[in-house]
Amino acid sequence: MQPKNHWDAQLYNDKHHFVYEYGSSLIDLLEPKSDERILDLGCGSGELTAEIGLVAKSVLGIDKSHEMILKAREQFPSCSFEVGDITNFRLSETFNAVFSNAALHWVLDYKKAIENIFVNLAIGGRMVVEFGGKNNVKAITETLRESLCRWGYVQQSKLELWFFPSIGEYARALESQGFTVTFAQWFDRPTMLADDKSGIADWLFMFAKPFFEGIPFEDAVKIRNEVQDNLRNRLFKEEKWFADYKRIRIIAMKY
């Protein structure tokens, strides 16, 4: 079963806005056209959906989080947003392009997501996506698992929350569905976090909540702080915290 992460939309915008800020360059790869209908999957609080909407004829943002969709509608009332699951949504019209930034690694059933994207694309349409690739946040997650075990939370340490594939693994899945992969890139992108004092602890609070289910609040705080302390030598540089992000960018066509 897919673990559920509960999102705080305001905290996301206040301290983790780097997610959609980095995604702006992905729009350059998308190259939206004025006559196109585009779907933004995992749209979050809607910033990139709105940016695409400045060019495209029609853009729809979908996200599984009700909190994020409410925030998106509040911020961008002229855009269209719906609550939906990447693996099973169905819409009445197909799209010229499917765009997704920092969302697909949250979907463990990645083959179902790929199938659903394919179904919702028009012939000649494209998917343009970026998400966490192989070894994404490896230092953070390995250190977190070690701390959870040390505190006796062995079951929580075994949680599989994300899907971080290699290019080869993901390209094979796309081609098996019928896509033609025209661009694939894996790259290292250390990402500066907003809080100079508690960057890693805040990151864990935002993005890794399911690891702490069933753990008393006091222990959870201590574990997050311990993880941060144990990562200081690797991820604290020039008085700033950095997450060890590795990303994949893919363009695939439906012919």
C-alpha positions as CSV (number, residue, x, y, z in Angstrom):
1,M,0.0,0.0,0.0
2,Q,1.2,3.5,-0.8
3,P,2.1,5.4,2.4
4,K,0.4,8.7,2.7
5,N,2.3,11.9,3.5
6,H,0.1,14.7,5.1
7,W,1.0,18.0,3.6
8,D,1.1,21.4,5.2
9,A,0.6,23.7,2.2
10,Q,1.6,26.9,4.0
11,L,4.8,25.3,5.4
12,Y,5.6,24.0,1.9
13,N,5.4,27.5,0.5
14,D,7.3,29.1,3.4
15,K,10.2,26.8,3.7
16,H,10.2,24.3,0.7
17,H,9.5,26.6,-2.2
18,F,12.7,25.4,-3.9
19,V,10.6,22.4,-5.2
20,Y,8.6,24.5,-7.6
21,E,11.4,27.1,-8.2
22,Y,13.7,24.5,-9.6
23,G,10.8,23.2,-11.7
24,S,10.6,26.5,-13.6
25,S,13.4,25.4,-15.8
26,L,11.5,22.2,-16.6
27,I,8.9,24.4,-18.3
28,D,11.6,25.4,-20.8
29,L,11.9,21.7,-21.7
30,L,8.1,21.4,-22.0
31,E,8.0,24.4,-24.4
32,P,4.2,24.9,-24.0
33,K,2.3,26.2,-27.1
34,S,-0.6,28.6,-27.2
35,D,-2.9,26.0,-28.8
36,E,-2.1,23.2,-26.4
37,R,-4.1,21.5,-23.6
38,I,-1.6,20.5,-20.8
39,L,-2.0,18.5,-17.7
40,D,0.2,19.2,-14.6
41,L,0.4,16.0,-12.5
42,G,1.3,16.5,-8.8
43,C,0.8,20.2,-9.2
44,G,1.2,21.0,-5.4
45,S,0.2,24.5,-4.6
46,G,-0.1,25.5,-8.3
47,E,2.8,27.8,-9.0
48,L,4.0,25.9,-12.1
49,T,0.5,25.2,-13.3
50,A,-0.1,29.0,-13.4
51,E,3.2,29.6,-15.2
52,I,2.3,27.1,-17.9
53,G,-1.1,28.7,-18.1
54,L,0.4,32.0,-19.2
55,V,1.2,30.3,-22.5
56,A,-1.0,27.3,-23.0
57,K,-4.6,27.5,-24.1
58,S,-5.7,25.2,-21.3
59,V,-4.0,23.8,-18.3
60,L,-5.3,21.6,-15.5
61,G,-3.5,20.8,-12.3
62,I,-4.1,17.6,-10.4
63,D,-2.8,16.6,-7.0
64,K,-3.8,13.9,-4.5
65,S,-3.5,16.3,-1.6
66,H,-6.7,18.2,-0.8
67,E,-4.7,20.7,1.2
68,M,-2.5,21.5,-1.8
69,I,-5.4,21.9,-4.1
70,L,-7.2,24.2,-1.8
71,K,-4.0,26.4,-1.6
72,A,-3.7,26.3,-5.4
73,R,-7.2,27.4,-5.9
74,E,-6.8,30.2,-3.4
75,Q,-3.6,31.5,-5.0
76,F,-4.5,31.0,-8.6
77,P,-8.4,31.3,-9.0
78,S,-8.2,31.7,-12.8
79,C,-6.6,28.2,-13.2
80,S,-8.3,24.8,-13.0
81,F,-7.3,22.4,-10.3
82,E,-8.7,19.0,-9.2
83,V,-8.0,16.4,-6.5
84,G,-6.9,13.2,-8.2
85,D,-4.6,10.2,-8.0
86,I,-1.8,9.9,-10.6
87,T,-2.5,6.1,-10.9
88,N,-6.2,6.2,-11.6
89,F,-7.6,9.5,-12.8
90,R,-9.7,9.6,-16.0
91,L,-10.6,12.8,-17.9
92,S,-13.0,13.4,-20.7
93,E,-10.4,14.9,-23.1
94,T,-6.9,13.9,-23.8
95,F,-3.9,16.2,-23.5
96,N,-1.2,17.4,-25.8
97,A,1.3,17.2,-23.0
98,V,1.6,15.8,-19.5
99,F,4.0,17.8,-17.2
100,S,5.2,16.7,-13.8
101,N,7.7,18.1,-11.4
102,A,8.9,16.4,-8.2
103,A,5.9,14.2,-7.9
104,L,6.4,10.8,-9.6
105,H,8.8,9.5,-7.0
106,W,5.9,9.5,-4.6
107,V,4.1,6.9,-6.6
108,L,5.3,3.4,-5.8
109,D,3.1,1.8,-8.4
110,Y,5.0,3.6,-11.2
111,K,3.9,1.2,-14.0
112,K,0.3,2.1,-13.2
113,A,1.2,5.8,-13.3
114,I,2.9,5.4,-16.7
115,E,-0.1,3.5,-18.1
116,N,-2.4,6.3,-16.9
117,I,-0.3,9.0,-18.4
118,F,-0.3,7.2,-21.7
119,V,-4.1,6.8,-21.7
120,N,-4.6,10.5,-21.0
121,L,-2.2,11.7,-23.8
122,A,-3.3,12.4,-27.3
123,I,-1.5,10.7,-30.2
124,G,1.6,12.8,-30.8
125,G,1.5,14.0,-27.2
126,R,4.5,14.1,-24.9
127,M,5.3,13.7,-21.2
128,V,7.9,16.0,-19.7
129,V,8.8,15.0,-16.2
130,E,11.4,15.5,-13.4
131,F,11.6,13.5,-10.2
132,G,14.0,11.9,-7.8
133,G,16.4,9.5,-9.4
134,K,18.6,6.7,-8.3
135,N,20.4,7.5,-4.9
136,N,18.2,10.6,-4.3
137,V,18.5,11.7,-0.6
138,K,20.5,8.6,0.0
139,A,22.5,10.1,2.8
140,I,19.4,11.4,4.6
141,T,17.4,8.2,4.3
142,E,20.2,5.9,5.3
143,T,21.0,8.0,8.4
144,L,17.3,8.2,9.2
145,R,16.9,4.4,9.1
146,E,20.0,4.0,11.3
147,S,18.6,6.4,13.9
148,L,15.1,4.8,13.9
149,C,16.7,1.3,14.5
150,R,18.9,2.7,17.3
151,W,15.8,4.1,19.0
152,G,14.0,0.7,18.6
153,Y,11.7,1.7,15.8
154,V,12.7,-1.1,13.5
155,Q,9.4,-1.4,11.7
156,Q,9.4,2.3,10.8
157,S,13.0,2.0,9.5
158,K,11.9,-0.5,6.9
159,L,9.3,1.8,5.2
160,E,9.5,2.3,1.5
161,L,8.1,5.7,0.8
162,W,9.6,6.7,-2.6
163,F,10.5,5.3,-6.0
164,F,14.0,6.5,-7.1
165,P,14.8,4.6,-10.4
166,S,17.8,4.7,-12.7
167,I,17.3,6.1,-16.2
168,G,17.5,2.5,-17.6
169,E,14.8,1.2,-15.3
170,Y,12.4,4.0,-16.0
171,A,13.0,4.1,-19.7
172,R,12.3,0.4,-20.0
173,A,9.0,0.9,-18.2
174,L,8.0,3.7,-20.5
175,E,8.9,1.8,-23.6
176,S,7.0,-1.3,-22.4
177,Q,3.9,0.9,-22.2
178,G,4.4,2.2,-25.8
179,F,6.3,5.5,-25.2
180,T,9.3,6.5,-27.3
181,V,11.9,8.1,-25.0
182,T,13.5,11.1,-26.7
183,F,15.4,12.6,-23.8
184,A,16.7,11.2,-20.6
185,Q,19.1,12.8,-18.0
186,W,20.2,11.9,-14.5
187,F,22.0,14.6,-12.6
188,D,23.3,15.5,-9.1
189,R,21.6,18.6,-7.6
190,P,22.6,19.4,-4.0
191,T,19.7,21.6,-2.9
192,M,20.0,24.4,-0.3
193,L,17.4,24.3,2.4
194,A,15.7,27.4,3.8
195,D,16.5,27.0,7.5
196,D,20.2,27.5,8.4
197,K,19.7,25.9,11.8
198,S,17.3,23.1,11.3
199,G,17.3,22.4,7.6
200,I,17.4,18.6,7.7
201,A,15.1,18.3,10.7
202,D,12.6,20.5,8.8
203,W,13.0,18.5,5.6
204,L,12.2,15.3,7.5
205,F,9.1,16.9,9.1
206,M,7.8,18.0,5.7
207,F,8.7,15.1,3.5
208,A,9.2,12.0,5.7
209,K,6.3,12.1,8.1
210,P,5.2,8.4,7.4
211,F,8.5,7.3,8.9
212,F,7.4,8.7,12.3
213,E,3.9,7.2,12.5
214,G,3.4,5.5,15.8
215,I,6.4,7.3,17.4
216,P,5.7,9.6,20.3
217,F,6.2,13.3,19.4
218,E,9.1,13.8,21.8
219,D,11.0,10.8,20.3
220,A,10.3,12.0,16.8
221,V,11.8,15.4,17.5
222,K,14.9,13.8,19.1
223,I,15.3,11.5,16.1
224,R,15.0,14.2,13.6
225,N,17.6,16.3,15.4
226,E,19.9,13.3,15.8
227,V,19.7,12.7,12.0
228,Q,20.6,16.3,11.4
229,D,23.6,16.1,13.8
230,N,24.9,13.0,12.2
231,L,24.7,14.5,8.7
232,R,26.4,17.8,9.6
233,N,29.8,16.8,8.2
234,R,28.3,15.8,4.9
235,L,25.5,18.1,4.2
236,F,26.2,21.4,6.1
237,K,28.4,23.6,3.9
238,E,29.3,27.3,4.2
239,E,26.7,27.7,7.0
240,K,23.9,26.2,4.9
241,W,22.1,22.9,4.9
242,F,21.9,21.0,1.6
243,A,19.7,17.9,0.7
244,D,21.6,15.4,-1.4
245,Y,19.2,15.4,-4.4
246,K,19.7,13.4,-7.5
247,R,17.2,14.0,-10.3
248,I,15.9,12.4,-13.5
249,R,14.4,14.4,-16.4
250,I,12.6,12.5,-19.1
251,I,10.8,13.4,-22.4
252,A,8.7,10.6,-23.9
253,M,6.4,10.7,-26.9
254,K,3.2,8.8,-27.7
255,Y,3.1,8.1,-31.4
